[in-house]
Amino acid sequence: MYVFSDSVKDLRSSAIRDLMSLATHPDMISFAGGMPDNELFPLEDVGEIFNSLSRREQQAALQYAPTTGYPPLLQELEKWLRKKGLPVDTNRLIVTTGSLQGINIFAKLFVNPNDVVLTENPSFIGALSAFNSYLGKIHGIPMDEEGMNIEKLKEALSLNPKLLYVMPTFHNPAGTSYSLERRKQLLAVMNETSVPILEDDAYGDLAFNAEDTALRVPLKALSEKESQICYSGSFSKIFGPGIRLGWMLLSDDFYRKAELCKQSFDACSPTFTQVLAYRFLASGKLDRYVAWVRVIYKQRADYMVDAIMRYFPEEAKFVRPQGGFYLWVKLPDGMDEQELLKATIADGAVFVVGSTFDPSGTSNGYIRLSFSNTPEEKIERGIRIIGDRMKQMMKKSL
Ligand SMILES: Cc1ncc(COP(=O)(O)O)c(C=O)c1O
């Protein structure tokens, strides 16, 4: 008889995942996936880059790269991050196999079984799973429109946390960004501690209005004690998740351990896609592509907001997104999100229930709608299905 390890023995498929497996019908309108639209990928750019690789680059692409990344890509990434005001000269950069690997590495650096990990509530399910897999005890801190509740953060520090994980810009799933004031308040509290912070900026480049990016300056660019912060990013939302590349910008201390961890995970991230990403970035194609998709995501977000105003009961509340992929909707009081999901799947529309993003899996009366992956003509139909079902459920409960 085999015996699974403590870290996996309690992992099991959730009722929600089983329910989602029903939602595979080709006509299903999905607001569930946190992914870009296949139709928007920069296929021509990739073809052009691929065809123009020198023999030396082709050879490099099929070879192992240094664990910390393909050097030309690291150099270009450094330039790119410097433009965001990030302290690249006093930190080191590691290319990761998706930013999810960065989260796993950071968890491995600090989390022993039963150690407390602070996250926002709600939080990114991939990060919650990573912290759980190291048997961390996740303590979720509530958020409002402007970010994490600072009083609750202060209280949570008494739990002796080993790390804090945050998504200050275009949060998944909440869709919102921390105000500048809240960023400063969080840093003022955390600077008094030596708790490492993982700042996940997977969506930071997807602002709908590029002019107000100064309000969303990364914590690592703002902090007086930035060495405490590991800044992570990803090519998944600005190029394609299939290339499986992200990065971590971190202080020398963290860097040395992270490199050793990564060596045991996968030796290096795919060199093939690092060569592509290097050329995509160095040629300016990435900047042009991001400028283009931002406009499309804004149109989709606007379209979804308009449809919600038309079809959802006014008791359903949300904050208009300013970037990213998500709209986080508070359902009318007392409405069960799982029941709503069952009903809308039957009618042909699917979303993710809020409990998925709660560190303890508790129902919270929210749903996450992703607008990134659904063309406009389907958004209206899907939102109408969900709105009609909400109204029916409200009537029934009277
Ligand atoms: C907030 C956040 N961080 C990290 C990731 C992981 O992205 P990847 O591993 O593809 O870079 C995602 C993916 O959805 C995300 O939403």
The ligand as an SDF file (V2000), in Angstrom:
LIG
                    3D

 16 16  0  0  0  0  0  0  0  0999 V2000
   -2.4880   37.0840  -10.1880 C   0  0  0  0  0  0  0  0  0  0  0  0
   -1.8360   36.0120  -10.9840 C   0  0  0  0  0  0  0  0  0  0  0  0
   -0.5750   35.6940  -10.7380 N   0  0  0  0  0  0  0  0  0  0  0  0
    0.0510   34.7320  -11.4090 C   0  0  0  0  0  0  0  0  0  0  0  0
   -0.5960   34.0240  -12.3940 C   0  0  0  0  0  0  0  0  0  0  0  0
    0.1400   32.9020  -13.0500 C   0  0  0  0  0  0  0  0  0  0  0  0
    0.4910   33.1820  -14.3180 O   0  0  0  0  0  0  0  0  0  0  0  0
    1.6070   32.4040  -15.0960 P   0  0  0  0  0  0  0  0  0  0  0  0
    2.1420   31.2840  -14.2580 O   0  0  0  0  0  0  0  0  0  0  0  0
    0.9460   31.9300  -16.3350 O   0  0  0  0  0  0  0  0  0  0  0  0
    2.6710   33.4420  -15.3450 O   0  0  0  0  0  0  0  0  0  0  0  0
   -1.9190   34.3150  -12.7060 C   0  0  0  0  0  0  0  0  0  0  0  0
   -2.6450   33.5460  -13.7340 C   0  0  0  0  0  0  0  0  0  0  0  0
   -3.8230   33.6300  -13.9100 O   0  0  0  0  0  0  0  0  0  0  0  0
   -2.5600   35.3380  -11.9690 C   0  0  0  0  0  0  0  0  0  0  0  0
   -3.8400   35.6490  -12.1940 O   0  0  0  0  0  0  0  0  0  0  0  0
  1  2  1  0
  2  3  1  0
  2 15  2  0
  3  4  2  0
  4  5  1  0
  5  6  1  0
  5 12  2  0
  6  7  1  0
  7  8  1  0
  8  9  2  0
  8 10  1  0
  8 11  1  0
 12 13  1  0
 12 15  1  0
 13 14  2  0
 15 16  1  0
M  END
$$$$
